[in-house]
Amino acid sequence: MANYVHNCPPSAGWDWLMQGIQLFRSKPGEMFLFGNTYLFIILFVGILIPFLGAAIVAIASPALGFGIMLAGRMGQKGLRVSPGVLFNAFNQENRKHLQSLLVLGAAYTACFALIRLFAHLLLGAQPTVSIEDLQNADPQANAAFMEYMVLYGIFVGVSSIPVLLAFWFAPVLVVWHNMKPMQALFSSWVAVWRNKASFLIYGMGWLILGLGFSSVFLFIFMTLGLPPAFLSALNMMCVALVMAVSLCTFYPTYKAVFEHDPE
């Protein structure tokens, strides 16, 4: 396997999206079930388990990230992709890399903890209004709460981008390239930085296609006058579909940057 970083043209970002969509079209059932398994972990482990859930998901993210890349590779080779592929990093064959992946997970968790800490230090304490009480809250308290949440979301979202990019290739560099955690993080950051134009197109395209798809179908569902409960269920299905397709686009980024044959 190649150990160098290939510099891709900006148009490669769009190609990665199209390759991911093509992969989903070739295996819609398998990839949809795979994506839903990942979404289930994020929602039900990360959200429903108080305090520990988010930390568990964050620590396991690099290991799950490797499973996502592996699923893309297997799918492109025509192999069957089951939900169990997501947990391949925990199998016996990859057990020697598990410690490094958990170290990455600890670093990942620490990075996002620091981002949230800085957000609270910058913005101050969150206004004491819960989402459930918004309709009954004082208008000024309501406005202050919404303003705080928007600013908090923007700060966390923008600050998270460098972290996500540093960890983008790190799990597969640990497993497939036998790199140490810090070496993998550095190499991942260098690879993404050298291909920043491609990743910019990739990220913008991913955002536009995902939001556009969900918005169009949500508008259609609302126009049909469907009951709120049914509308919520259909919206959740759209989110699950976008999630499944987006995961299919991960491996093409690695293949283009690290498996491109030298000229």
N, C-alpha and C positions, 0 to 999 in steps of 0.2 A: 504494500500500500504506500502511496506517495506520501512523503513527509514534508512537502513544500506547500506554499500557499500560492494559488493561482489568482491573478488579478482579472476579474471578470468585467466586461463592459456594463454600463448602466442598464442596458436593455435586458441583462440577465435576470434582474429582479422580476421583471414581468414574465420571463420564461419560467422562473421557479413557480410562480403562481399557476401558470398554465399546466405545468407538469403535475402539480398537486391536484388540480381539477381533473386532469386526465386519469391520474391514479385512482381518484375517488370514483370516476365513471366506470373504470374497469372492475372495481370491487366495491360497489356501493353498500351492500349489506355488511360486509366484513369491516369496512372502514367506518361506517356509521355506528356499528356496535362498539368498535374500538374507541371512537371519539366519545361516545356516551359513557363508556366506562371511566374515562379520564374526567369527564364532566361530573359524573356521579361522585368521584373521589373529592373533587374540589368543593362541591356543594354540600355533600352530606358529612364528609369528614372535616373539611375546613371551616364550615359554617355552623353545623349543628352540634359539634362537640365544643363546649365552652372552653376558652383559653387555650387548651392544648391542641385543638383541631388545626388551627392555622399554623402552629409551629410544626406539627407532624407533617402537614402537606409541604411546607417550605423545606424541611430537612430532607424529605423524600423526593423533592422536585428534580434534582440532577439524575437520580436513579430512574425516575419516570421519564425524564427527558431522553435518556438513552433508549428506553423502550420505544419512544415515539420515533426516534431516528431509525431504530432497527425495524420497526413496522414499515416505514417508508422503503427501506432497502428491500425487505422481503416482498413487499407489494410490487415494486418495480421488477423484481425477478420472477413474478408470477406465483410466488409461494402463498400459502394460506396464512392470513393474519387473524389470529384470535385475540380476545381481550387479554389472555395470559401473557402475550408478548410485552405488554406494558410493564410487567413485573420481571422481565428477563434478567435484569441486573441482580436480582436476589437469588437466581438459580445457582446451582453448584458450579457450573462452568465459568461464571463470572464472579464467584465469591471472592477471588483474590483482589478484585477491583472494588469491592463493596466498601471497604474502609475509606478509600480515596473518594468515592462518591458521597459518602456520609460527611467527610470533611468538607467537600464542596457544599453539601446541604447546610452544614453548620455556618459556613461563610455566607451562603445565600440568605439564611435566616438572619444573621447578624447585620447584613447590609440593609435589609428591609426594616429591621428594628431601628437602625440608626436613622433611616429616612423618615420613619414615622416620628421618631423623637425630635428630629430637627423641624419637622412640620409643626409639631405642638409648640416647640420653643419659638418658632417664627410667628405663628398665628395665635398663640395663647390657648387658653382652655376652651374646649368646645361649649357653645351655649347649651344650657340645660333644657333642651327640648328634644323629645324622642320623635321618631318618625310617626309612631302611632298617634301622637298627640298634636300633629301639625294642624289638623282641621279645627281643633278647639283652642289652640294656642293664641296668645296675643299677636296681632299682626306684626308688630315690631320684633318680637322674639322669633316669630316665624321667619321673617326676612333675614334676621341676623344668623339664624341657624342655616338657612339655605345658602347664604353668602359664604359662611364658614365652610360648609361641605363642598361647595364649588371650588373655593381656593385650595382647600385641603386636597381635593381630588387632582387638581391641576399640578400642585407642587409634587405630590407623590408620583403622579404619572410621568411627569417630565424627569424627575430625579431617578426614576426606576429604569429609564432607557439605557444609560451606561451600564448599569448592573446586569440587565437582561442580555445586552450584547456581549459582555465579558463572559457570561455563562452560556452563551448560545451553543458554541461547539465544545465547551469544556467536558461534558460527560462522555462524548464519543472519543475525544482526544485521550481521556483517561483509559477507556476500555480498548479502543481500536489502535491507539498509538502508544499505549503503555506510559503515558506521561504522569508525573506527579501533579497533585491538585493545583499548586501555584503556577507550575509550568503550563498546565492546560489552560488556566485562566488567562495568562499572559498571551499564549499563542492564539487563543480564541479572540481576544481583544485585537491583536495585530491583524488577524485574518479579516475580521469585520471592518476594521479601520481602513485596510487596504481596499476593501470593496464597499466603502461607505455609500457611494452613489448607487450601487446595485441594491444595497439594503434599504436605502431611502425609497427607491421605486417600489421595492418589495413591500415595505411597510405601508406606504401610501396606498398601493394597490390593494393590499390585504384589508386595510381600513375601509376604503371606498366600496369594494365589492361586498364586504361583510355587512356594513351598515346599509348599503343600498339594497341588498337582498332582503334583509330583515325589514327595512322601512317599507318597501314595496308590498310585501306580503302582509305586513301589519295594516297598511292602509286598505288593502283589498278586504281583509277580514273585518275591519271596522266598517267599511262601506256596506258590507253584507248584513250589518246589524246583528252580529252574533252575540250570544249571551257573554257577559264578562268572564265567567269561569271557563267557557269554551275558548274564548279569545286568548285568555292567559295560557291555556294548554297548548294552543297552536303556536303562540309566540315562543313558548319554551321549546317546541319542536324545531322552530326556525333557528334558535340559538344553538341547539344540539347539532343541527345540520351544518351551520357555519363553523362550529367547533371542529366537527369531523373533517370537513374539507381543509380547514386551516392547518390541522395537524399533518395532512398529506403533503403540505408544501415544505415541511421542515427538512426532510432528507435531501430534496433537490439542491438546497443551499449548500449542504455539506459536500454533496457529490461534485458540484461545480467548483468549489473552492479547494478541496483536498484530493479529489480523485481524478482531476483533469490531467490527461496525459501530457507530458512535456512535448514541446514541438521539436 
